[in-house]
Amino acid sequence: MTIQSKLCLVYPPYYNASVHVVPPIGILRIAAYLEEKGREVEVIDLVLKIAEGEIPLDATLPQRSAEEIVRTGARYVGFSVQALTISTSISMR
């Protein structure tokens, strides 16, 4: 029997008011595919958490984001990274 480990897919935090209305379609599609294959997946949209005030946009952002990821208990974590989010993603290590 194969043990399937939980996965966490993260949309990294950044702030740009004009794009806060855009959901992370790419990682949502990947999550849906993995779930169809029987994997347990949790998506964390940190941009949405900032927009809704769940995580403050201040110096605690990297630490608070990392805590959200650790809370999932996922063995594997994937990030949707682009030029705008690479430095913030790296700061969560």
C-alpha positions as CSV (number, residue, x, y, z in Angstrom):
1,M,0.0,0.0,0.0
2,T,1.3,3.5,-0.9
3,I,1.0,6.2,1.6
4,Q,0.0,9.5,0.0
5,S,1.4,12.6,1.7
6,K,-0.6,15.8,2.0
7,L,0.4,18.7,-0.3
8,C,0.1,22.4,0.2
9,L,0.1,24.8,-2.7
10,V,0.8,28.5,-1.8
11,Y,0.0,31.7,-3.6
12,P,2.7,33.9,-2.1
13,P,2.0,37.2,-0.5
14,Y,2.5,40.6,-2.1
15,Y,0.5,43.7,-2.3
16,N,-0.9,45.3,-5.4
17,A,-4.5,46.5,-4.9
18,S,-5.3,46.1,-8.6
19,V,-4.7,42.4,-8.6
20,H,-6.3,41.3,-5.3
21,V,-9.4,40.3,-7.1
22,V,-7.6,37.7,-9.2
23,P,-7.8,34.2,-7.8
24,P,-4.7,31.9,-8.2
25,I,-6.2,29.9,-11.2
26,G,-2.9,28.1,-11.9
27,I,-2.5,26.4,-8.5
28,L,-6.2,25.9,-8.2
29,R,-6.1,23.9,-11.4
30,I,-3.1,21.9,-10.2
31,A,-4.9,21.2,-6.9
32,A,-8.0,20.0,-8.7
33,Y,-5.9,17.6,-10.8
34,L,-4.1,16.2,-7.8
35,E,-7.3,15.8,-5.9
36,E,-8.8,13.9,-8.9
37,K,-5.8,11.6,-8.6
38,G,-6.5,11.0,-4.9
39,R,-4.1,13.4,-3.3
40,E,-5.0,15.5,-0.3
41,V,-4.2,19.2,-1.2
42,E,-4.6,22.4,0.6
43,V,-4.3,25.7,-1.2
44,I,-3.3,28.8,0.8
45,D,-4.0,32.1,-1.0
46,L,-1.9,34.5,1.1
47,V,-2.9,37.4,-1.1
48,L,-6.5,36.9,-0.1
49,K,-5.5,36.5,3.5
50,I,-3.8,39.9,3.4
51,A,-6.8,41.5,1.5
52,E,-9.2,40.1,4.1
53,G,-7.1,41.3,7.1
54,E,-6.2,37.7,8.3
55,I,-2.5,38.5,7.9
56,P,-1.1,42.0,8.4
57,L,1.0,43.6,5.7
58,D,3.9,44.4,7.9
59,A,7.3,43.0,9.0
60,T,5.7,39.9,10.4
61,L,4.4,38.9,6.9
62,P,7.1,36.2,6.1
63,Q,6.8,34.6,9.6
64,R,3.0,34.7,9.6
65,S,2.9,33.2,6.1
66,A,5.3,30.4,7.1
67,E,3.1,29.7,10.2
68,E,0.1,29.3,7.9
69,I,2.0,26.8,5.8
70,V,3.2,24.8,8.8
71,R,-0.3,24.7,10.2
72,T,-1.4,22.5,7.2
73,G,0.8,19.7,8.3
74,A,1.7,19.1,4.6
75,R,4.8,17.1,3.8
76,Y,5.3,18.8,0.4
77,V,4.8,22.5,-0.3
78,G,4.7,24.1,-3.8
79,F,4.7,27.9,-4.5
80,S,3.3,29.8,-7.5
81,V,6.3,32.0,-8.0
82,Q,6.7,34.9,-10.5
83,A,9.0,37.9,-10.6
84,L,6.7,39.8,-8.3
85,T,6.6,37.2,-5.5
86,I,10.0,35.5,-5.6
87,S,11.7,37.5,-2.9
88,T,8.7,37.1,-0.5
89,S,8.6,33.4,-1.2
90,I,12.3,33.0,-0.4
91,S,11.9,34.9,2.8
92,M,9.4,32.3,4.2
93,R,12.1,29.6,4.5
